[in-house]
Amino acid sequence: MSARATAVWFIDTPDATVRIREGLINSPDDARTLIQPIYGDKVLVPAVDTDLATATAAVDADSDPDSIVYVGSYGGLAVVVCPLFVTARPSTLTKTIMAVRTSHVVTLLHTDPGTALGAFARWEAGTLRRAFSANPVTIYEDEGIPFVFERPFWAGECPIYYAPGAQPELMALPFHPQELAEQANRDWLGFRFTHPLADTDTDPATIPVTGFRVHPAGYVAAADHVVTAADHMVARTVATPQPAPPDQFPEAPATPPAGKGKPKGRFLRRLRRYFGL
């Protein structure tokens, strides 16, 4: 089964992949300063130190954005895991993301096994360069020119996996959108979330983040506040993602997520012309 993940990265360093691979040191104070603009006068209190894999597995569309947010700040690199970024239309998040920090590059990944949705986006100097979101039968958003790493997917070199006995959809895309979204993350940051990881992938479980509880304005934390077992349960009592066979992602759900799709025939022809297929 593919992993559930929602993460936004703020990148102001030319060697992000190398730095992530070599190991990152989180600054909780800088992390809280980074995310504070989204929450205004609400009070963010450190609750738990955890890792990126655990944090992304704990956040989904039903999570309360005013309960907990996970942030890692590493000097020139930062990541935010928050329900506010759970979306099938990444382009609508431009203002929210830029309110956090206008970085040289900002990337978004959102994958949801429950709806077979895969979405990714990239902003450069505050301008959206590419956004794509789909489940295997419906494209929800397609903005910008595809990146080179997308070519094998559109060329049919990464065919979608169907469980034995399942009938392929006649209008299905020639790949699984979640796999494409995770390949975007791998191309830009050096890893994906779905196991098994490649030998060259950084394990997201080695990337440290801090979970902050969100409290109303005026909240005063107790001076002797310590992280309790209950705090740790917020981040750690989530279903552990089970390893999937190599490059196998779930087929389209019986009922795709609500939303207006986009005709794919003309879109696919345009992509094939772009890539010279």
C-alpha positions in Angstrom: 0.0 0.0 0.0 1.3 3.5 -0.8 2.0 6.0 1.9 -0.2 8.8 3.0 1.9 12.0 3.0 1.3 15.8 2.9 4.4 18.0 3.2 5.5 21.5 2.0 9.2 22.2 1.7 10.8 25.7 1.7 14.2 25.5 -0.1 16.8 28.2 0.0 19.9 26.1 -0.6 21.2 24.7 -3.9 22.1 21.3 -2.3 18.9 20.3 -0.6 19.1 16.6 -1.6 22.7 16.3 -0.3 21.9 18.1 3.0 18.9 15.8 3.6 20.9 12.7 2.8 23.7 13.8 5.2 21.3 14.4 8.1 19.4 17.5 9.3 19.4 19.1 12.7 16.0 20.7 13.7 15.7 24.1 15.4 12.3 24.1 17.2 12.5 27.8 17.9 13.0 28.6 14.2 10.3 26.1 13.3 7.8 27.9 15.4 8.8 31.3 14.0 8.4 29.9 10.5 4.8 28.6 10.9 3.5 31.4 13.2 2.2 33.6 10.3 -0.4 30.9 9.4 -1.8 30.9 12.9 -1.8 34.6 13.7 -2.2 35.3 17.4 -2.8 31.6 18.3 -0.2 30.1 20.6 2.0 27.3 19.4 3.5 25.0 22.1 6.1 22.3 21.4 4.4 19.0 22.1 6.5 16.2 20.6 9.8 15.6 18.8 9.2 13.0 16.1 10.2 12.3 12.5 8.8 13.2 9.1 7.4 9.8 8.2 5.5 9.6 11.5 4.2 13.1 11.1 2.9 12.7 7.6 1.2 9.5 8.4 -0.7 11.3 11.3 -2.2 14.1 9.1 -5.1 13.6 6.7 -8.1 15.4 5.4 -10.0 14.8 8.6 -7.3 16.3 10.9 -8.1 19.5 12.7 -5.7 22.2 11.5 -6.1 23.8 14.9 -4.9 20.8 16.9 -1.2 20.1 16.0 1.2 21.1 13.2 4.6 19.5 12.5 7.5 21.6 11.4 11.2 21.2 10.8 13.6 24.1 10.3 17.2 23.3 9.3 18.7 26.6 8.1 18.0 27.2 4.4 15.6 24.2 4.5 12.3 23.8 6.2 9.3 21.4 6.1 5.7 21.9 7.3 3.2 19.1 7.7 -0.3 20.5 8.2 -3.9 19.6 7.3 -4.2 23.1 5.6 -2.1 21.7 2.8 -4.3 18.6 2.1 -5.8 19.5 -1.3 -6.6 18.3 -4.7 -5.9 21.7 -6.2 -2.4 22.8 -5.1 -2.5 26.2 -7.0 -5.1 27.4 -4.5 -2.5 27.3 -1.8 -0.2 29.9 -3.3 -1.1 32.8 -1.0 -1.0 30.6 2.1 2.4 29.2 1.3 3.9 32.5 0.4 2.6 33.9 3.7 4.9 31.5 5.5 8.0 32.3 3.5 8.8 33.3 -0.1 11.6 30.9 -0.6 13.7 30.4 -3.8 11.8 27.1 -4.3 8.8 25.7 -2.5 7.5 22.2 -3.2 4.3 20.4 -2.2 3.5 16.7 -2.0 0.1 15.3 -1.2 -0.8 11.6 -1.5 -3.9 9.9 -0.2 -4.3 6.1 -0.6 -7.9 6.3 0.5 -8.9 8.2 -2.7 -5.9 7.2 -4.8 -5.1 10.9 -5.2 -1.6 12.1 -6.0 -0.7 15.8 -6.2 2.5 17.8 -6.4 3.5 21.4 -7.1 6.5 23.6 -7.3 6.8 27.4 -6.8 9.9 29.4 -7.8 10.4 32.9 -6.3 6.7 33.0 -5.4 5.4 32.0 -8.8 3.7 28.7 -9.5 5.7 26.7 -12.1 4.0 23.3 -12.0 1.0 21.8 -10.3 -0.6 18.4 -11.1 -3.3 16.5 -9.2 -5.2 13.5 -10.2 -6.5 10.1 -9.3 -6.1 7.3 -11.9 -9.2 8.3 -13.8 -9.6 12.0 -13.3 -7.2 15.0 -13.6 -8.1 17.7 -11.1 -5.4 20.2 -11.9 -2.7 20.6 -14.5 -0.7 23.8 -14.5 2.6 24.6 -16.1 5.0 22.6 -18.3 5.9 19.1 -17.2 9.3 18.4 -15.8 11.7 15.9 -17.5 11.2 13.3 -14.8 7.5 13.1 -15.9 8.3 11.8 -19.4 8.5 8.1 -18.6 5.1 8.2 -16.9 3.3 9.9 -19.8 5.2 7.6 -22.2 3.7 4.5 -20.6 6.9 3.3 -19.1 5.5 3.2 -15.5 2.2 1.4 -16.0 -0.4 1.5 -13.3 -0.7 -1.6 -11.1 -4.0 -3.4 -10.7 -4.8 -6.1 -8.2 -5.4 -9.6 -9.7 -8.8 -9.8 -11.2 -9.5 -6.1 -11.2 -10.6 -4.6 -14.5 -8.6 -1.5 -15.7 -10.6 1.6 -16.3 -10.9 2.4 -20.0 -10.0 6.1 -19.5 -7.3 5.5 -16.8 -4.1 7.4 -17.0 -1.1 5.3 -18.1 0.5 5.6 -14.6 -0.6 6.0 -11.0 -0.7 9.7 -10.0 0.6 8.9 -6.5 3.7 7.3 -8.0 4.3 10.4 -10.1 3.8 12.7 -7.2 6.3 10.7 -5.1 8.8 10.7 -8.0 8.5 14.6 -8.0 9.5 14.5 -4.3 12.3 12.1 -5.1 13.6 14.2 -7.9 13.6 17.4 -5.9 14.5 16.2 -2.4 16.0 12.7 -2.8 13.4 10.4 -1.3 9.8 9.1 -1.4 7.6 7.9 1.4 6.2 4.6 0.0 8.3 1.5 0.9 10.4 -0.2 -0.2 12.7 2.7 -0.6 15.4 2.8 -3.2 19.1 2.5 -2.1 19.5 6.1 -3.0 16.4 7.3 -1.1 16.8 9.1 2.2 14.6 7.5 4.8 12.0 10.1 5.9 12.0 8.5 9.3 15.5 10.0 9.8 14.3 13.6 9.2 13.5 15.3 12.6 10.4 17.5 13.1 8.6 19.1 16.1 4.9 18.8 16.7 3.3 22.0 18.0 -0.1 22.0 19.7 -2.2 25.0 18.6 -3.9 26.9 21.5 -6.2 29.9 21.4 -4.8 33.4 21.7 -3.9 34.3 25.2 -3.0 30.8 26.2 -0.2 30.6 28.8 1.8 27.4 28.9 2.7 26.1 32.3 6.3 26.9 33.3 6.9 23.3 34.2 5.4 21.9 31.0 7.0 18.7 29.9 6.3 16.4 27.0 4.0 13.6 28.3 3.3 10.2 27.0 0.0 11.5 25.8 1.8 14.1 23.7 3.9 11.4 22.1 0.8 9.4 21.3 -0.5 12.1 19.0 2.4 11.5 16.6 3.1 7.9 17.2 -0.2 6.0 17.5 -0.8 5.9 13.8 -1.0 3.0 11.5 2.5 2.0 10.5 2.8 2.1 6.7 3.2 -1.5 5.4 5.9 -2.2 2.8 4.4 -2.5 -0.7 5.9 -4.5 -3.6 8.2 -2.4 -5.7 6.3 0.4 -7.5 2.9 -0.9 -6.7 0.2 1.7 -6.0 -3.6 1.1 -5.5 -6.0 1.1 -8.4 -8.6 3.8 -8.7 -11.4 3.8 -6.0 -14.9 2.7 -7.0 -16.1 6.3 -6.4 -13.5 9.0 -7.3 -13.2 12.1 -5.0 -15.7 14.8 -5.7 -14.5 17.5 -8.1 -14.6 18.5 -11.7 -12.3 16.4 -13.8 -10.5 17.4 -17.0 -10.8 15.8 -20.4 -7.6 13.8 -20.9 -7.6 13.1 -24.7 -6.4 16.5 -25.8 -4.2 16.9 -22.8 -2.4 13.6 -23.5 -1.9 14.5 -27.1 -0.4 17.8 -26.1 2.0 16.0 -23.7 3.0 13.5 -26.3 3.8 16.3 -28.7 5.8 18.1 -26.0 7.9 15.0 -25.2 8.2 14.0 -28.9 6.2 10.8 -28.5 
